[in-house]
């Protein structure tokens, strides 16, 4: 179903993906949208699922803390 308030490109993206996409106006918006599923917050990681040392965990957490997503 078409929506008159959406551009043709937005409608094609919705038709192709089968779901609505957010409006991505800048390259930064696109970048953040693409990496968001792969970046997690420090307290959301289940470290017991990984075979790594506490030093590795601290390093990864410091990297995560340095990334700021909106």
C-alpha positions as CSV (number, residue, x, y, z in Angstrom):
1,X,0.0,0.0,0.0
2,X,1.4,3.4,-1.0
3,X,1.6,6.3,1.4
4,X,1.5,9.8,-0.3
5,X,3.6,11.3,2.4
6,X,6.6,9.0,1.5
7,X,9.1,9.5,-1.3
8,X,9.3,6.9,-4.0
9,X,12.7,5.7,-2.6
10,X,11.2,5.3,0.9
11,X,8.2,3.3,-0.6
12,X,10.6,1.1,-2.6
13,X,12.7,0.4,0.6
14,X,9.5,-0.5,2.5
15,X,8.3,-2.7,-0.3
16,X,11.7,-4.4,-0.7
17,X,12.3,-5.0,3.0
18,X,8.7,-5.7,4.0
19,X,9.1,-3.3,6.9
20,X,9.2,0.4,7.4
21,X,12.6,2.1,7.5
22,X,13.5,5.2,9.5
23,X,14.2,8.4,7.7
24,X,18.0,8.5,7.2
25,X,19.0,11.9,6.0
26,X,22.8,12.0,6.5
27,X,25.6,9.5,6.0
28,X,26.0,9.6,9.8
29,X,22.4,8.5,10.2
30,X,22.9,5.6,7.9
31,X,26.2,4.6,9.6
32,X,24.5,4.6,13.1
33,X,21.5,2.7,11.8
34,X,23.7,0.0,10.3
35,X,26.0,-0.5,13.2
36,X,23.4,-0.3,16.0
37,X,22.5,-4.0,15.9
38,X,26.2,-4.9,16.3
39,X,27.0,-2.6,19.2
40,X,25.8,-3.4,22.7
41,X,25.9,-1.7,26.0
42,X,28.4,-2.7,28.7
43,X,25.8,-4.2,31.1
44,X,23.9,-6.1,28.3
45,X,26.7,-8.5,27.4
46,X,26.5,-12.0,28.7
47,X,30.2,-12.6,29.2
48,X,29.7,-16.2,30.3
49,X,28.9,-16.9,26.7
50,X,32.4,-16.0,25.6
51,X,35.7,-17.7,26.4
52,X,37.7,-14.6,27.2
53,X,39.7,-13.3,30.2
54,X,38.8,-10.5,32.6
55,X,41.5,-8.3,30.9
56,X,39.8,-8.9,27.5
57,X,36.4,-8.0,29.1
58,X,37.8,-4.8,30.5
59,X,39.3,-3.9,27.1
60,X,36.0,-4.5,25.2
61,X,34.0,-2.6,27.8
62,X,36.4,0.4,27.5
63,X,35.9,0.3,23.7
64,X,32.2,0.2,24.1
65,X,32.3,3.1,26.5
66,X,34.2,5.2,23.9
67,X,31.4,4.7,21.3
68,X,28.5,7.0,21.8
69,X,25.3,6.2,19.9
70,X,22.3,8.5,20.0
